[in-house]
Amino acid sequence: MYWLVKQDKKKYMWGVIVVTVVAIFGLVVSQRASKIAMENYKQHQIDAREIEAENKADSLKQN
């Protein structure tokens, strides 16, 4: 009986360890993806402003 309880505790601990590692990995990946998304958004804003300025300059040249 003691052997069975000891085996179950090992399986429980491995389960906890695996779930913890997967959760930490998911958190790291999520944080990195959020950081990249913010950088892409900021770059998109900069690009949009440049395009808007170019379009404004083109429209002034045509007049």
MODELLER restraints for C-alpha pairs under 7 A, 6 or more apart:
rsr = mdl.restraints
at = mdl.atoms
